[in-house]
Amino acid sequence: MKSRNFILIAAIVGAALFFVARFGALSYGEYVFFAGYTVLQYVVLATAWNMLGGYTGYVNFGSAAFFAVGAYTSVFFHKLYPLPIPVLVVAAAVVAGLCGLGMGYLTLRLRGAFFSIATLALAVVLQTLVVNWDFVGGARGAYVIRPANVDMNWLGETVSGFIAHNLISNYLQYLFLIMLILAIGAIATARAIERSMLGFGFAAIRDDELAAEASGVPTLKLKLIATALSGAFMGMAGAPFPYYISFLQPSSAFGLEYAVNSIAMPIIGGTATWVGPLVGAILLGTLQQVATVTISSAVNVLLVGLLLVFFVIVAPNGLVGVMQKLFRGKPGAQT
């Protein structure tokens, strides 16, 4: 399927999902959008992590750091000069992408566990800087009051009026729509990478980096591209977060759940393809939301740990790998 057709189908599915959420809100209230936003956020984070950890094989433990960079970029501009969220998303992508590029330049000469530990150290360093930066709230945190109405006058009076009266009735739905667009963009980008020469270069690094380098593959350049892309999308996922949560503090922006889920979801779904992070994020994100409502949010990390151990032992290639194996095993599946 061509990328243009894929994006069109993804847009149609996204539009259908948005209207299903609006219909569901009539029965279950605005929690549908709260929970849906969180699941879509994890779709973006898992897909972004997979661009580096799945495609090139470099496991990144610093996902929460890039997410927090995006969130605090929004806080910074909110206090300096308030901007529309789409502009903040772009700004967060630039800042987090540059952070990813810098991290890659400093750490990508390391391999295996050494690289992973270095990315974890980066998250600790960034959190220390934020805690001591009073302008963005420091250790006290920062309030970001969510507007009562959606201000979309920057799109023009006619377009903003149509959206306000027919599509979006409150700010939470607006945030949900933004995260839905980001999820579609991240999935489309990951799919395009997987089918391009860039993706083949990433796969060569993952399979045997020394052999790839000996064959003329520019391994360092490709790894820097992967870290920049991964960091940019994680930052984009974090940009709307202060408006979603209304009060941002370092412990929430650098939360353990973001680092753990961004790794676990691709592994559970399958890291070899763009479908894996999507499946893992929807499955695990939905289970966590159900557990939060029925039991407690405290069991979310436990749930991730149990599922991660199970899939590493039973299905190391993830759900997508299991389905591919079952499909190939059917009579007539291979011709």
Contacts in CASP RR format, 6 or more apart in sequence:
PFRMAT RR
TARGET T0000
AUTHOR 0000-0000-0000
METHOD contacts of the structure
MODEL  1
MKSRNFILIAAIVGAALFFVARFGALSYGEYVFFAGYTVLQYVVLATAWN
MLGGYTGYVNFGSAAFFAVGAYTSVFFHKLYPLPIPVLVVAAAVVAGLCG
LGMGYLTLRLRGAFFSIATLALAVVLQTLVVNWDFVGGARGAYVIRPANV
DMNWLGETVSGFIAHNLISNYLQYLFLIMLILAIGAIATARAIERSMLGF
GFAAIRDDELAAEASGVPTLKLKLIATALSGAFMGMAGAPFPYYISFLQP
SSAFGLEYAVNSIAMPIIGGTATWVGPLVGAILLGTLQQVATVTISSAVN
VLLVGLLLVFFVIVAPNGLVGVMQKLFRGKPGAQT
1 9 0 8 1.000
3 188 0 8 1.000
3 191 0 8 1.000
3 192 0 8 1.000
3 195 0 8 1.000
6 188 0 8 1.000
6 191 0 8 1.000
7 184 0 8 1.000
7 188 0 8 1.000
10 184 0 8 1.000
10 185 0 8 1.000
10 187 0 8 1.000
10 188 0 8 1.000
11 184 0 8 1.000
14 180 0 8 1.000
14 184 0 8 1.000
17 180 0 8 1.000
18 167 0 8 1.000
18 176 0 8 1.000
18 177 0 8 1.000
18 180 0 8 1.000
21 32 0 8 1.000
21 33 0 8 1.000
21 36 0 8 1.000
21 176 0 8 1.000
22 173 0 8 1.000
24 32 0 8 1.000
25 32 0 8 1.000
25 33 0 8 1.000
30 170 0 8 1.000
30 172 0 8 1.000
31 293 0 8 1.000
33 172 0 8 1.000
33 173 0 8 1.000
33 175 0 8 1.000
33 176 0 8 1.000
34 172 0 8 1.000
35 289 0 8 1.000
36 176 0 8 1.000
36 289 0 8 1.000
37 172 0 8 1.000
37 175 0 8 1.000
37 176 0 8 1.000
37 179 0 8 1.000
37 244 0 8 1.000
38 285 0 8 1.000
38 288 0 8 1.000
38 289 0 8 1.000
39 281 0 8 1.000
39 282 0 8 1.000
39 285 0 8 1.000
39 286 0 8 1.000
39 289 0 8 1.000
40 176 0 8 1.000
40 179 0 8 1.000
40 180 0 8 1.000
40 182 0 8 1.000
40 183 0 8 1.000
41 179 0 8 1.000
41 237 0 8 1.000
41 238 0 8 1.000
41 241 0 8 1.000
42 261 0 8 1.000
42 262 0 8 1.000
42 265 0 8 1.000
42 281 0 8 1.000
42 284 0 8 1.000
42 285 0 8 1.000
43 183 0 8 1.000
43 186 0 8 1.000
43 187 0 8 1.000
43 277 0 8 1.000
43 278 0 8 1.000
43 281 0 8 1.000
43 282 0 8 1.000
44 179 0 8 1.000
44 182 0 8 1.000
44 183 0 8 1.000
44 186 0 8 1.000
44 233 0 8 1.000
44 234 0 8 1.000
44 236 0 8 1.000
44 237 0 8 1.000
45 63 0 8 1.000
45 67 0 8 1.000
45 233 0 8 1.000
45 234 0 8 1.000
45 237 0 8 1.000
45 258 0 8 1.000
45 261 0 8 1.000
45 262 0 8 1.000
45 265 0 8 1.000
45 281 0 8 1.000
46 261 0 8 1.000
46 262 0 8 1.000
46 265 0 8 1.000
46 266 0 8 1.000
46 277 0 8 1.000
46 278 0 8 1.000
46 280 0 8 1.000
46 281 0 8 1.000
47 183 0 8 1.000
47 186 0 8 1.000
47 187 0 8 1.000
47 189 0 8 1.000
47 190 0 8 1.000
47 233 0 8 1.000
47 266 0 8 1.000
47 274 0 8 1.000
47 277 0 8 1.000
47 278 0 8 1.000
47 281 0 8 1.000
48 63 0 8 1.000
48 66 0 8 1.000
48 186 0 8 1.000
48 229 0 8 1.000
48 230 0 8 1.000
48 231 0 8 1.000
48 232 0 8 1.000
48 233 0 8 1.000
48 234 0 8 1.000
48 237 0 8 1.000
48 262 0 8 1.000
49 60 0 8 1.000
49 63 0 8 1.000
49 230 0 8 1.000
49 234 0 8 1.000
49 262 0 8 1.000
49 263 0 8 1.000
49 265 0 8 1.000
49 266 0 8 1.000
49 277 0 8 1.000
50 190 0 8 1.000
50 266 0 8 1.000
50 271 0 8 1.000
50 274 0 8 1.000
50 276 0 8 1.000
50 277 0 8 1.000
51 189 0 8 1.000
51 190 0 8 1.000
51 193 0 8 1.000
51 226 0 8 1.000
51 229 0 8 1.000
51 230 0 8 1.000
51 233 0 8 1.000
52 58 0 8 1.000
52 60 0 8 1.000
52 226 0 8 1.000
52 227 0 8 1.000
52 229 0 8 1.000
52 230 0 8 1.000
53 59 0 8 1.000
53 60 0 8 1.000
53 230 0 8 1.000
53 266 0 8 1.000
53 271 0 8 1.000
54 206 0 8 1.000
54 266 0 8 1.000
54 271 0 8 1.000
54 272 0 8 1.000
55 193 0 8 1.000
55 194 0 8 1.000
55 199 0 8 1.000
55 202 0 8 1.000
55 203 0 8 1.000
55 206 0 8 1.000
55 226 0 8 1.000
55 271 0 8 1.000
56 202 0 8 1.000
56 205 0 8 1.000
56 206 0 8 1.000
56 222 0 8 1.000
56 223 0 8 1.000
56 226 0 8 1.000
57 205 0 8 1.000
57 206 0 8 1.000
57 271 0 8 1.000
58 108 0 8 1.000
58 111 0 8 1.000
58 112 0 8 1.000
58 115 0 8 1.000
58 223 0 8 1.000
58 226 0 8 1.000
58 227 0 8 1.000
59 112 0 8 1.000
59 115 0 8 1.000
59 116 0 8 1.000
59 263 0 8 1.000
60 116 0 8 1.000
60 119 0 8 1.000
60 227 0 8 1.000
60 230 0 8 1.000
60 263 0 8 1.000
61 116 0 8 1.000
61 117 0 8 1.000
61 119 0 8 1.000
61 120 0 8 1.000
61 123 0 8 1.000
61 259 0 8 1.000
61 263 0 8 1.000
62 119 0 8 1.000
62 120 0 8 1.000
62 122 0 8 1.000
62 123 0 8 1.000
62 259 0 8 1.000
63 234 0 8 1.000
63 258 0 8 1.000
63 259 0 8 1.000
63 262 0 8 1.000
63 263 0 8 1.000
64 123 0 8 1.000
64 253 0 8 1.000
64 254 0 8 1.000
64 255 0 8 1.000
64 256 0 8 1.000
64 258 0 8 1.000
64 259 0 8 1.000
64 262 0 8 1.000
65 99 0 8 1.000
65 119 0 8 1.000
65 122 0 8 1.000
65 123 0 8 1.000
65 126 0 8 1.000
65 127 0 8 1.000
65 254 0 8 1.000
66 96 0 8 1.000
66 97 0 8 1.000
66 99 0 8 1.000
66 100 0 8 1.000
66 230 0 8 1.000
66 231 0 8 1.000
66 234 0 8 1.000
66 235 0 8 1.000
67 234 0 8 1.000
67 235 0 8 1.000
67 237 0 8 1.000
67 238 0 8 1.000
67 241 0 8 1.000
67 253 0 8 1.000
67 258 0 8 1.000
68 126 0 8 1.000
68 127 0 8 1.000
68 130 0 8 1.000
68 238 0 8 1.000
68 250 0 8 1.000
68 253 0 8 1.000
68 254 0 8 1.000
69 92 0 8 1.000
69 95 0 8 1.000
69 96 0 8 1.000
69 99 0 8 1.000
69 126 0 8 1.000
69 234 0 8 1.000
69 235 0 8 1.000
70 92 0 8 1.000
70 95 0 8 1.000
70 96 0 8 1.000
70 234 0 8 1.000
70 235 0 8 1.000
70 236 0 8 1.000
70 237 0 8 1.000
70 238 0 8 1.000
70 239 0 8 1.000
70 241 0 8 1.000
71 92 0 8 1.000
71 235 0 8 1.000
71 238 0 8 1.000
71 239 0 8 1.000
71 241 0 8 1.000
71 242 0 8 1.000
71 248 0 8 1.000
71 253 0 8 1.000
72 130 0 8 1.000
72 136 0 8 1.000
72 248 0 8 1.000
72 253 0 8 1.000
73 88 0 8 1.000
73 91 0 8 1.000
73 92 0 8 1.000
73 95 0 8 1.000
73 96 0 8 1.000
73 235 0 8 1.000
73 239 0 8 1.000
74 85 0 8 1.000
74 88 0 8 1.000
74 91 0 8 1.000
74 92 0 8 1.000
74 144 0 8 1.000
74 238 0 8 1.000
74 239 0 8 1.000
74 240 0 8 1.000
74 241 0 8 1.000
74 242 0 8 1.000
74 243 0 8 1.000
75 136 0 8 1.000
75 137 0 8 1.000
75 142 0 8 1.000
75 144 0 8 1.000
75 242 0 8 1.000
75 248 0 8 1.000
76 135 0 8 1.000
76 136 0 8 1.000
77 83 0 8 1.000
77 88 0 8 1.000
77 91 0 8 1.000
78 144 0 8 1.000
78 242 0 8 1.000
79 135 0 8 1.000
79 136 0 8 1.000
79 142 0 8 1.000
83 91 0 8 1.000
84 151 0 8 1.000
84 152 0 8 1.000
84 154 0 8 1.000
85 174 0 8 1.000
85 175 0 8 1.000
85 178 0 8 1.000
85 239 0 8 1.000
85 240 0 8 1.000
85 243 0 8 1.000
86 178 0 8 1.000
88 239 0 8 1.000
88 240 0 8 1.000
89 178 0 8 1.000
89 182 0 8 1.000
89 236 0 8 1.000
89 239 0 8 1.000
89 240 0 8 1.000
91 239 0 8 1.000
92 235 0 8 1.000
92 236 0 8 1.000
92 238 0 8 1.000
92 239 0 8 1.000
93 232 0 8 1.000
93 233 0 8 1.000
93 235 0 8 1.000
93 236 0 8 1.000
93 239 0 8 1.000
94 232 0 8 1.000
95 235 0 8 1.000
96 231 0 8 1.000
96 232 0 8 1.000
96 234 0 8 1.000
96 235 0 8 1.000
96 236 0 8 1.000
97 228 0 8 1.000
97 229 0 8 1.000
97 231 0 8 1.000
97 232 0 8 1.000
97 235 0 8 1.000
98 228 0 8 1.000
99 126 0 8 1.000
99 231 0 8 1.000
100 227 0 8 1.000
100 228 0 8 1.000
100 230 0 8 1.000
100 231 0 8 1.000
100 232 0 8 1.000
101 224 0 8 1.000
101 227 0 8 1.000
101 228 0 8 1.000
102 227 0 8 1.000
103 119 0 8 1.000
103 122 0 8 1.000
103 227 0 8 1.000
104 223 0 8 1.000
104 224 0 8 1.000
104 227 0 8 1.000
105 224 0 8 1.000
106 118 0 8 1.000
107 115 0 8 1.000
107 118 0 8 1.000
107 119 0 8 1.000
107 122 0 8 1.000
108 115 0 8 1.000
108 220 0 8 1.000
108 223 0 8 1.000
108 224 0 8 1.000
108 227 0 8 1.000
109 220 0 8 1.000
110 118 0 8 1.000
111 209 0 8 1.000
123 254 0 8 1.000
123 259 0 8 1.000
126 254 0 8 1.000
127 250 0 8 1.000
127 254 0 8 1.000
130 136 0 8 1.000
130 138 0 8 1.000
130 250 0 8 1.000
130 253 0 8 1.000
130 254 0 8 1.000
131 138 0 8 1.000
131 139 0 8 1.000
131 250 0 8 1.000
132 138 0 8 1.000
132 139 0 8 1.000
136 142 0 8 1.000
138 250 0 8 1.000
139 249 0 8 1.000
139 250 0 8 1.000
140 249 0 8 1.000
141 247 0 8 1.000
141 248 0 8 1.000
141 249 0 8 1.000
141 250 0 8 1.000
142 242 0 8 1.000
142 247 0 8 1.000
142 248 0 8 1.000
142 249 0 8 1.000
143 246 0 8 1.000
143 247 0 8 1.000
144 242 0 8 1.000
144 243 0 8 1.000
144 245 0 8 1.000
144 246 0 8 1.000
144 247 0 8 1.000
144 248 0 8 1.000
145 246 0 8 1.000
146 171 0 8 1.000
146 172 0 8 1.000
146 243 0 8 1.000
146 244 0 8 1.000
146 246 0 8 1.000
147 171 0 8 1.000
148 170 0 8 1.000
148 171 0 8 1.000
149 164 0 8 1.000
149 170 0 8 1.000
149 171 0 8 1.000
150 163 0 8 1.000
150 164 0 8 1.000
150 168 0 8 1.000
150 170 0 8 1.000
150 171 0 8 1.000
150 174 0 8 1.000
152 159 0 8 1.000
152 160 0 8 1.000
152 161 0 8 1.000
152 163 0 8 1.000
152 164 0 8 1.000
153 160 0 8 1.000
154 160 0 8 1.000
155 163 0 8 1.000
167 173 0 8 1.000
167 177 0 8 1.000
168 174 0 8 1.000
168 177 0 8 1.000
171 243 0 8 1.000
172 244 0 8 1.000
175 240 0 8 1.000
175 243 0 8 1.000
175 244 0 8 1.000
178 240 0 8 1.000
179 237 0 8 1.000
179 240 0 8 1.000
182 233 0 8 1.000
182 236 0 8 1.000
182 237 0 8 1.000
186 233 0 8 1.000
186 236 0 8 1.000
187 274 0 8 1.000
187 278 0 8 1.000
189 229 0 8 1.000
189 233 0 8 1.000
190 274 0 8 1.000
190 277 0 8 1.000
191 274 0 8 1.000
193 199 0 8 1.000
193 202 0 8 1.000
193 229 0 8 1.000
194 273 0 8 1.000
194 274 0 8 1.000
198 222 0 8 1.000
198 225 0 8 1.000
201 212 0 8 1.000
201 217 0 8 1.000
201 222 0 8 1.000
202 222 0 8 1.000
202 226 0 8 1.000
204 211 0 8 1.000
204 212 0 8 1.000
204 215 0 8 1.000
204 217 0 8 1.000
205 212 0 8 1.000
205 217 0 8 1.000
205 219 0 8 1.000
205 222 0 8 1.000
205 223 0 8 1.000
209 219 0 8 1.000
212 219 0 8 1.000
213 219 0 8 1.000
234 262 0 8 1.000
241 248 0 8 1.000
241 253 0 8 1.000
242 248 0 8 1.000
245 252 0 8 1.000
256 301 0 8 1.000
257 300 0 8 1.000
257 301 0 8 1.000
257 304 0 8 1.000
260 301 0 8 1.000
260 304 0 8 1.000
260 305 0 8 1.000
261 281 0 8 1.000
261 284 0 8 1.000
261 285 0 8 1.000
261 288 0 8 1.000
261 304 0 8 1.000
264 284 0 8 1.000
264 304 0 8 1.000
264 305 0 8 1.000
264 307 0 8 1.000
264 308 0 8 1.000
265 277 0 8 1.000
265 280 0 8 1.000
265 281 0 8 1.000
265 284 0 8 1.000
265 285 0 8 1.000
266 276 0 8 1.000
266 277 0 8 1.000
266 280 0 8 1.000
267 308 0 8 1.000
267 311 0 8 1.000
267 312 0 8 1.000
267 318 0 8 1.000
268 279 0 8 1.000
268 280 0 8 1.000
268 283 0 8 1.000
268 284 0 8 1.000
268 307 0 8 1.000
268 308 0 8 1.000
268 311 0 8 1.000
268 318 0 8 1.000
268 319 0 8 1.000
269 275 0 8 1.000
269 276 0 8 1.000
269 277 0 8 1.000
269 279 0 8 1.000
269 280 0 8 1.000
269 283 0 8 1.000
269 311 0 8 1.000
269 318 0 8 1.000
269 319 0 8 1.000
269 320 0 8 1.000
270 276 0 8 1.000
270 277 0 8 1.000
270 279 0 8 1.000
270 280 0 8 1.000
270 317 0 8 1.000
270 318 0 8 1.000
270 319 0 8 1.000
270 320 0 8 1.000
270 321 0 8 1.000
271 277 0 8 1.000
271 318 0 8 1.000
272 317 0 8 1.000
272 320 0 8 1.000
272 321 0 8 1.000
273 320 0 8 1.000
275 320 0 8 1.000
276 318 0 8 1.000
276 319 0 8 1.000
276 320 0 8 1.000
279 319 0 8 1.000
279 320 0 8 1.000
280 319 0 8 1.000
283 319 0 8 1.000
284 303 0 8 1.000
284 304 0 8 1.000
284 307 0 8 1.000
287 303 0 8 1.000
287 307 0 8 1.000
288 297 0 8 1.000
288 300 0 8 1.000
288 303 0 8 1.000
288 304 0 8 1.000
291 297 0 8 1.000
291 299 0 8 1.000
291 300 0 8 1.000
291 303 0 8 1.000
292 300 0 8 1.000
311 318 0 8 1.000
311 319 0 8 1.000
315 321 0 8 1.000
315 322 0 8 1.000
317 324 0 8 1.000
317 325 0 8 1.000
327 333 0 8 1.000
328 334 0 8 1.000
END
